[in-house]
Amino acid sequence: MQKFFSTLFDLSFNKFVTPQLVTYIYVISIVSAGITSLFAMKALPLGFILAPILFITNVVFIRAGLELVLAVFQIARYSAEIARRGRVENPINTEPELNPKTDI
């Protein structure tokens, strides 16, 4: 819990807090989809048929959205690692970069 709060109040934004929250957001979203489906079951004429379809659809879209968010954070993490490795060694580009303002 202390790690979460230290990450939450990290003013340099070196660590991400959202990946730690995704599990809780997913559980809350599943409960919310279940409650929505229960109301739909009572409110709609074909509620017993449509409510499970509504529940599954909601969970699928919530899961896909959260996976998309996690994928963006993984891309950020991998990009930072690639940039860190590029500063240490750069085997691809062995020639010095040209500065367009001074070298032209």
N, C-alpha and C positions, 0 to 999 in steps of 0.2 A: 504494500500500500504506500509506503514511503517513496518507493521508486516511481510510482505513478504520479505522486504529487510533485516530486522533484522534476520529472519530465514535463508535467503540466505547466510549471512555473519557470521553465528554462527559457530565459529571455533571449538567448542566442539562437534558439530554434535548431540546435544540433541534433536533437532527438525528436522522434515523432510520437505523439500520444494517440493518434487515431488507430493505428494497428492494435494497440492494447485494448481499445474500446470496442473493436469490431465484434467480439464474441458477445458482449453484453447487449450491443445494439441488435444483433441477430436474434437473441433470445427475446428481447422486448418486442421486436418486430413480429416474431412468430406468435407471441401471446396476443398482440394487437390484431394480427390477421385472424386468429381464432375467435376473438371477441367480435370482430367485424362479421365473420361468417355466421356466428350464432345469431346476431341481429338480422342478418340477411335471411337466415332460415325462418325467422318469425315474420319478417316483413314481406318477403316475396311469395307470390302464389306457388311457385315451384321451388321453394327454398330448400327443401330436402335434397333436391337434385343439384341446384345451382350453388349452394353453400360450400360443398366440398371442392367444386371446381374453382370457386372464388378463392378459397383458402390455398389450394395448391398453386394457383396462378400468382397470388400475392407472395407466397414463400419463394417461388422460383425467381420472380423479378427482384425481390429483396436480396436474395442470395447472389444473383448475377450482379446487382449494383454494388454490393459489398466486396465481391471478388474483383470487380473493376477498380474499386478504391484501393484494395490491397495490391493489385498489379501495378498501379501508379506508384505506390510507395516502394515496391520492390524495384521498379525501374529507377527510381531516385537513389535507392541504396546501391544498386549495381553501377549506376552512372558515377556516383561518388567514388566507388572502389576503382573504377576504370580511370577516373581522373587522378586518384591518388597514385595508382601504379604508373600512370603516364608521367607524373612528375619525377618519379624515381628513375625510370628507364623508358626510353621511347624507341623501340626497335623498328618501328614502321617508318618514321620520318627521321632520317639521319642528316638531312640537309637543314641548315638554319632557315627559319621562317623569314620571309621578306616583310618589312614594314612598308606598306604602300605609301605612307607620307614621306618617308626619308629615303627609301631605296629607289624610287622611280626618278 
